[in-house]
Amino acid sequence: MKTSTFPIEGLILVEPDVFGDHRGYFFESYSFKKYEAAGIGCTFVQDNQSFSAKKGIIRGLHFQHPPYAQAKLVRCTRGRVMDVAVDLRKSSPTFLQWISVELSEENKRQLFIPRGFAHGFVTLTDNCELQYKADNYYAPEADGAIAYNDPQIGVEWGVENPVLSAKDAAARPYGEQDIDF
C-alpha cells in the first residue's frame, strides 16, 4: 500500500494495492501490522457504516469530546464523497484548518483521522456508503457537532443547498462552544 501525509500533522491517506483480473479484484482493507508501520497504530474497537441516499447530503462536522475522542479510518465502499477533517487541537499550528479528499468505491482510498479532529463528508453521487473504524466506543454523552458552514473554519463543500439532519442543521459554530482538545 502507499501512504501520504498532509500539511496537517497526523492525517494519513492510504491507497491500497489492488489486485484485479477478469473476475474482479482483491485488496487488504486493513492489516494492523502494515498500518502500524505506516503510523496508524490504533487499536480499533468499533466498525461503523452509514448510507446516504442522495447527492448533496452533508454529514458533519462531528467529533466526540475527550476522554471519548475517536481516531477514525474512513473509506467509501459505494459512490463518491468528499471527506473532510478539521484540526481541533488548540496547540496545533494548523488549529481550525481543514483538508478534503475524495474517497470512492473506485479509488478505494482510506483517510486516517487521529483524535482531536472533527470529521464530515458531502456525497458527490447518490447512494453513498461509508465505512469506518474507530479506536474508541461511541459515547452519546460526548457527542459533538460544529456547524458545517462555520465561517471561522470555511470548509468549501461545493454544495449550495445541502441536505442536513436535524442535528447538523442545529449545530453551532466552533466559537460558540467549549471544545477542548
Legacy VTK file of the C-alpha trace (Angstrom):
# vtk DataFile Version 3.0
C-alpha trace
ASCII
DATASET POLYDATA
POINTS 181 float
0.000 0.000 0.000
1.011 3.603 -0.493
0.566 6.278 2.155
0.845 10.039 2.017
0.522 12.812 4.557
-0.940 16.306 4.572
0.226 19.687 5.849
-1.968 18.989 8.904
0.023 16.629 11.114
-1.486 13.239 11.876
-3.726 12.838 8.838
-2.726 9.945 6.563
-4.114 8.927 3.185
-3.909 5.190 2.450
-4.036 3.842 -1.097
-4.182 0.045 -1.005
-2.576 -2.255 -3.538
-5.478 -3.630 -5.561
-5.043 -6.894 -7.433
-7.531 -7.337 -10.232
-8.221 -9.583 -13.179
-11.162 -10.608 -15.356
-13.045 -11.888 -12.269
-12.831 -8.704 -10.210
-10.355 -7.549 -7.588
-8.851 -8.220 -4.155
-7.150 -5.947 -1.634
-6.379 -5.858 2.072
-8.628 -3.208 3.576
-6.820 -3.421 6.911
-3.760 -5.090 8.397
-2.659 -3.963 11.853
0.994 -4.737 11.073
1.062 -2.721 7.833
-0.967 0.173 9.194
1.148 0.379 12.345
4.282 0.572 10.170
2.607 3.447 8.281
1.996 5.397 11.504
-1.552 4.188 12.237
-1.014 2.234 15.428
-4.525 2.473 16.872
-6.369 -0.463 18.282
-9.722 -0.140 16.564
-12.665 -1.285 18.695
-15.706 -0.398 16.609
-16.721 -0.510 12.936
-19.427 1.853 11.670
-21.307 2.145 8.388
-23.519 4.903 7.017
-25.663 5.137 3.916
-26.711 8.383 2.231
-29.360 8.098 -0.472
-28.875 11.347 -2.388
-26.125 13.532 -3.804
-25.584 16.735 -1.799
-26.007 15.312 1.701
-23.598 16.728 4.278
-22.880 14.766 7.435
-20.737 16.622 9.934
-18.740 18.157 11.313
-18.788 15.515 14.065
-16.468 14.606 16.937
-16.552 13.199 20.456
-15.353 15.274 23.400
-12.415 13.922 25.409
-11.960 11.495 27.057
-14.190 9.766 24.491
-12.469 11.220 21.408
-12.076 8.846 18.474
-9.475 8.263 15.793
-11.084 7.022 12.569
-10.060 5.130 9.455
-12.650 6.096 6.832
-13.398 4.615 3.406
-16.198 4.878 0.857
-17.408 1.487 -0.347
-20.202 2.754 -2.612
-20.462 6.017 -4.541
-18.172 9.036 -4.102
-17.741 11.507 -1.256
-15.589 14.473 -0.371
-14.321 13.602 3.090
-13.277 16.434 5.425
-11.143 16.586 8.582
-10.804 19.746 10.715
-7.970 20.153 13.231
-9.472 20.991 16.654
-6.200 20.697 18.597
-5.679 24.133 20.172
-1.914 23.596 20.496
-1.544 22.651 16.824
-0.022 25.109 14.330
-2.842 24.090 11.959
-5.645 24.680 14.508
-9.045 25.008 12.726
-7.507 24.235 9.331
-9.094 21.511 7.218
-8.351 19.155 4.392
-10.596 17.316 2.000
-10.028 14.225 -0.066
-12.223 12.296 -2.462
-12.981 8.774 -1.332
-14.834 6.418 -3.641
-15.592 2.815 -4.393
-13.322 3.186 -7.429
-10.212 4.647 -5.796
-10.547 2.550 -2.584
-8.576 5.156 -0.650
-8.843 5.499 3.114
-8.339 8.542 5.310
-6.905 8.158 8.796
-8.115 10.907 11.129
-6.484 10.967 14.577
-8.147 12.072 17.803
-8.581 15.825 18.053
-10.315 16.318 14.715
-13.871 16.926 13.543
-14.993 14.782 10.625
-17.603 15.208 7.926
-18.371 14.458 4.313
-20.561 15.503 1.416
-21.984 12.972 -1.023
-20.926 13.543 -4.635
-23.241 10.834 -6.005
-26.479 9.166 -4.997
-26.290 6.004 -2.895
-23.112 6.535 -0.892
-21.899 4.122 1.719
-19.125 4.962 4.180
-17.433 2.510 6.492
-15.035 3.480 9.218
-13.142 2.018 12.098
-12.956 3.881 15.427
-10.460 3.450 18.250
-12.987 4.366 20.962
-16.609 3.421 21.500
-19.441 5.790 20.663
-20.462 7.736 23.765
-23.731 9.684 23.310
-22.910 11.976 26.247
-19.706 13.081 24.462
-21.274 13.614 21.026
-20.308 16.933 19.433
-21.003 18.782 16.198
-19.807 22.014 14.636
-21.861 23.901 12.048
-20.873 22.668 8.599
-20.856 26.276 7.340
-18.893 27.812 10.233
-17.194 30.871 8.645
-14.253 30.602 11.053
-13.405 27.198 9.556
-14.589 27.854 5.996
-14.965 24.359 4.539
-15.714 24.609 0.817
-18.330 21.886 0.421
-19.275 22.691 -3.183
-23.000 22.381 -2.397
-25.396 25.335 -2.307
-28.422 23.685 -0.669
-27.160 20.673 1.270
-29.431 18.062 2.784
-28.815 18.022 6.557
-30.021 16.064 9.553
-31.807 17.985 12.321
-28.666 17.575 14.462
-26.391 19.045 11.788
-28.814 21.884 10.983
-28.817 22.864 14.685
-25.027 22.595 15.165
-23.378 25.790 16.384
-20.143 27.391 15.157
-16.895 26.426 16.857
-16.563 29.797 18.639
-19.894 29.326 20.421
-18.850 26.035 22.018
-16.479 24.807 24.698
-14.342 22.251 22.846
-11.080 21.269 24.493
-8.616 19.073 22.632
LINES 1 182
181 0 1 2 3 4 5 6 7 8 9 10 11 12 13 14 15 16 17 18 19 20 21 22 23 24 25 26 27 28 29 30 31 32 33 34 35 36 37 38 39 40 41 42 43 44 45 46 47 48 49 50 51 52 53 54 55 56 57 58 59 60 61 62 63 64 65 66 67 68 69 70 71 72 73 74 75 76 77 78 79 80 81 82 83 84 85 86 87 88 89 90 91 92 93 94 95 96 97 98 99 100 101 102 103 104 105 106 107 108 109 110 111 112 113 114 115 116 117 118 119 120 121 122 123 124 125 126 127 128 129 130 131 132 133 134 135 136 137 138 139 140 141 142 143 144 145 146 147 148 149 150 151 152 153 154 155 156 157 158 159 160 161 162 163 164 165 166 167 168 169 170 171 172 173 174 175 176 177 178 179 180
